[in-house]
Amino acid sequence: MKFKKHILLKLAVSAILGLLLTACGPDPVQDDLIDYINNQIPEFAAAASTIIDNYNAVSGKNFKDDATLYKALREKILPECQKMEIILKKVSPKTDDVKKLHSLYVEAYRHEFKGFLLLKTAIEKQDSGIIPAANAEFKKMKQLQHQWRNKLEELNKKHNVELEDRK
């Protein structure tokens, strides 16, 4: 009987050690988040920044006239949006958590793109009644981007990923 107790004790210790090693082992979500943050976000963030810079150059306090805005939409903003679509499709997170996170960003981007298309249509049709729909799309985009940032912070905390300032 002592022999069997000794084997059971070894099995129990092995099982406990196995659980501890698994708990302390690699975290696939952490690895995926780190890759997403370091390698994928910078690419689509740069494209998003270009889109916003082009839009800001012809809107708000920089608005001159519909023709200038239309030209920027047609020649700069919408083509950049098409590039953004390609970039976002290339992003391929491996874990469900990061896939869900990225899908929030993609959804936000689609609302932004739709907003730009509505602005272009409003100018083409000379119909200011379309502008509120475009603004609603931009508002939804901002809400989803806010959700994306919050979810990113939540996942970072949950999976012990600390962000460093890049200067």
C-alpha positions as CSV (number, residue, x, y, z in Angstrom):
1,M,0.0,0.0,0.0
2,K,2.8,2.4,0.7
3,F,3.9,2.0,-2.9
4,K,0.5,3.1,-4.2
5,K,0.3,6.1,-1.9
6,H,3.8,7.2,-3.1
7,I,2.6,6.9,-6.7
8,L,-0.6,8.8,-6.0
9,L,1.4,11.5,-4.2
10,K,3.8,11.8,-7.2
11,L,0.8,12.1,-9.5
12,A,-0.9,14.7,-7.4
13,V,2.4,16.8,-7.2
14,S,2.9,16.4,-11.0
15,A,-0.7,17.5,-11.6
16,I,-0.3,20.6,-9.4
17,L,3.0,21.5,-11.0
18,G,1.5,21.0,-14.4
19,L,-1.3,23.5,-13.5
20,L,1.1,26.0,-12.1
21,L,3.4,25.8,-15.2
22,T,0.4,26.2,-17.5
23,A,-0.9,29.2,-15.5
24,C,2.6,30.8,-15.6
25,G,3.3,29.7,-19.1
26,P,2.8,31.6,-22.3
27,D,-0.3,33.7,-22.7
28,P,-1.4,33.5,-26.4
29,V,-3.6,36.6,-26.0
30,Q,-0.7,38.5,-24.5
31,D,1.5,37.5,-27.4
32,D,-1.2,38.4,-29.9
33,L,-1.8,41.8,-28.2
34,I,1.9,42.6,-28.3
35,D,2.0,41.7,-32.0
36,Y,-1.2,43.7,-32.7
37,I,0.1,46.8,-30.8
38,N,3.7,46.7,-32.1
39,N,3.2,45.5,-35.7
40,Q,-0.3,46.0,-36.9
41,I,-1.7,49.1,-35.2
42,P,1.1,51.4,-36.4
43,E,0.4,50.5,-40.1
44,F,-3.4,51.2,-39.9
45,A,-2.9,54.1,-37.5
46,A,-0.6,55.8,-40.1
47,A,-3.2,55.4,-42.8
48,A,-6.0,56.7,-40.5
49,S,-3.9,59.7,-39.7
50,T,-3.4,60.5,-43.4
51,I,-7.1,60.3,-44.0
52,I,-7.9,62.6,-41.1
53,D,-5.1,65.0,-42.0
54,N,-6.5,65.2,-45.6
55,Y,-10.0,65.8,-44.3
56,N,-9.0,68.4,-41.7
57,A,-7.1,70.3,-44.4
58,V,-10.4,71.0,-46.2
59,S,-13.0,71.0,-43.4
60,G,-13.8,73.0,-40.3
61,K,-11.8,76.2,-40.1
62,N,-10.0,75.2,-43.3
63,F,-13.2,74.8,-45.3
64,K,-13.1,77.0,-48.4
65,D,-15.9,75.7,-50.6
66,D,-17.7,72.5,-51.7
67,A,-15.5,72.1,-54.8
68,T,-12.3,72.0,-52.7
69,L,-13.9,69.5,-50.3
70,Y,-15.2,67.4,-53.2
71,K,-11.8,67.3,-54.9
72,A,-10.1,66.2,-51.7
73,L,-12.7,63.5,-51.1
74,R,-12.4,62.2,-54.6
75,E,-8.6,62.5,-55.1
76,K,-7.2,62.0,-51.6
77,I,-9.6,60.9,-48.8
78,L,-11.6,58.2,-50.5
79,P,-8.5,56.7,-52.3
80,E,-6.8,56.6,-48.9
81,C,-9.9,54.9,-47.4
82,Q,-9.5,52.2,-50.0
83,K,-5.9,51.7,-49.0
84,M,-7.1,51.6,-45.4
85,E,-9.5,48.8,-46.3
86,I,-6.7,46.7,-47.7
87,I,-4.5,47.3,-44.7
88,L,-7.3,46.4,-42.3
89,K,-8.0,43.2,-44.2
90,K,-4.4,42.2,-43.8
91,V,-4.6,42.3,-40.0
92,S,-5.1,38.8,-38.8
93,P,-5.1,38.4,-35.0
94,K,-4.8,34.8,-33.8
95,T,-6.9,34.9,-30.7
96,D,-10.6,35.5,-30.4
97,D,-10.1,38.4,-27.9
98,V,-7.8,40.3,-30.3
99,K,-10.1,39.4,-33.3
100,K,-13.0,41.0,-31.4
101,L,-11.0,44.0,-30.6
102,H,-9.9,44.5,-34.2
103,S,-13.5,44.0,-35.4
104,L,-14.5,47.1,-33.3
105,Y,-11.8,49.2,-35.2
106,V,-13.0,47.8,-38.5
107,E,-16.6,48.7,-37.8
108,A,-15.5,52.2,-36.7
109,Y,-13.6,52.6,-39.9
110,R,-16.6,51.5,-42.0
111,H,-18.7,54.2,-40.4
112,E,-16.1,56.8,-41.2
113,F,-15.9,55.6,-44.8
114,K,-19.7,55.7,-45.1
115,G,-19.6,59.3,-43.7
116,F,-17.1,60.4,-46.4
117,L,-19.2,58.7,-49.1
118,L,-22.3,60.6,-47.8
119,L,-20.4,63.9,-47.9
120,K,-19.4,63.3,-51.4
121,T,-23.0,62.4,-52.4
122,A,-24.3,65.5,-50.6
123,I,-22.0,67.7,-52.7
124,E,-22.7,65.8,-55.9
125,K,-26.5,66.2,-55.4
126,Q,-26.2,69.6,-53.8
127,D,-28.4,68.2,-51.0
128,S,-27.5,69.5,-47.5
129,G,-30.1,67.2,-46.1
130,I,-27.6,64.3,-46.4
131,I,-25.1,66.1,-44.1
132,P,-26.8,65.0,-40.9
133,A,-26.6,61.3,-42.0
134,A,-22.8,61.8,-42.7
135,N,-22.4,63.4,-39.2
136,A,-24.3,60.5,-37.6
137,E,-21.8,58.1,-39.3
138,F,-18.9,60.1,-37.9
139,K,-20.4,60.2,-34.5
140,K,-20.9,56.4,-34.5
141,M,-17.3,56.0,-35.7
142,K,-16.1,58.1,-32.7
143,Q,-18.2,56.0,-30.3
144,L,-16.7,52.7,-31.7
145,Q,-13.2,54.1,-31.6
146,H,-13.8,55.0,-27.9
147,Q,-15.0,51.4,-27.3
148,W,-12.0,50.0,-29.1
149,R,-9.6,52.1,-26.9
150,N,-11.4,51.0,-23.8
151,K,-11.3,47.3,-24.8
152,L,-7.6,47.6,-25.7
153,E,-6.8,49.0,-22.3
154,E,-8.9,46.3,-20.6
155,L,-7.1,43.5,-22.5
156,N,-3.8,45.1,-21.8
157,K,-4.5,45.1,-18.0
158,K,-6.0,41.6,-18.1
159,H,-3.0,40.1,-20.0
160,N,-0.2,42.3,-18.3
161,V,0.7,44.3,-21.4
162,E,2.2,47.6,-20.6
163,L,2.5,50.3,-23.2
164,E,5.5,52.5,-23.5
165,D,5.5,56.0,-24.9
166,R,7.2,56.1,-28.3
167,K,9.1,59.4,-28.7
